[in-house]
Amino acid sequence: MWVRFIECMIEGFSLRKCAEQLNDEVTHVTLFYWRHKILSALKQIPTEAFQDIVEMDETYFLYSEKSKRNIAERKPRKLGGKAKYRGISHDQVCVLVARDRQKMTYSGVLGRGRIRTTKLDEAIGGHLSDSNVLCTDSWRAFSSYANSKGMTHYRFKSDGKQRVKGVNHIQNVNSYHSRLKKWMDRFNGVATKYLQNYLAWFRYLDSKEYENTASNKKKYVGQIVPVYCDRHEHQTSAFCLFLLS
């Protein structure tokens, strides 16, 4: 059932439809926890070092405590609600995306509100070097970071007047943002505490290796299960070996 559930996840089925595919032997509530066990393992798959030109930009998701009871800071929102304040505020969660021209991608939650240089270095410092060329928007945190690392840096203003400087631009990372937001819409809002899991899920689905084929489904299972078993030592070795078989 675990293997079949992973296949349903790859197909993009809702939890209720996944339960139907498993002949209702497992409830959609239980499958929610199965999903996050799998995603928790998936996000442990490491990001390789970036090569050559790297595009980097942030995007924002509405801070959400979906399914939590007794929210203290504010009144509960309806699905697809709006932030209390206009523009970037503490109501927004910053997600950083970096992507090279070989489509190696990093995506991570940096916290609430505007991006800061210190958070930037903590998140992605180990993936970049002074051999990379960095392309970003004009936000000052990116400039400060690039200067501190001695990196060649190209900036593109949000007014869109100059979108390309030779081979340098941020169109790939902005396209990734668009695909990510569209994919996330299917969940009608994601609780912020689970956002990193969903970023890892989409990153895999959008990767250059992924195609919805039988061989890639087997590869998907083969990548997830060893990490899952390493992280859950209380699970029996027989269970893990069954999944890998």
SULFENHU-V430368 format. One record per run of one state. SS is the DSSP state (hx for helix, st for strand, lp for the rest). FROM is the first residue (numbers start at 0). LEN is the number of residues. If there is no record, write none. Layout:
<<SS;FROM;LEN> <SS;FROM;LEN>>
This chain:
<<lp;0;1> <hx;1;10> <lp;11;3> <hx;14;7> <lp;21;6> <hx;27;15> <lp;42;10> <st;52;10> <lp;62;29> <st;91;9> <lp;100;4> <st;104;8> <lp;112;4> <hx;116;11> <lp;127;5> <st;132;5> <lp;137;2> <hx;139;10> <lp;149;2> <st;151;5> <lp;156;8> <st;164;1> <lp;165;2> <st;167;1> <lp;168;2> <hx;170;17> <lp;187;4> <hx;191;14> <lp;205;8> <hx;213;18> <lp;231;5> <hx;236;8> <lp;244;1>>
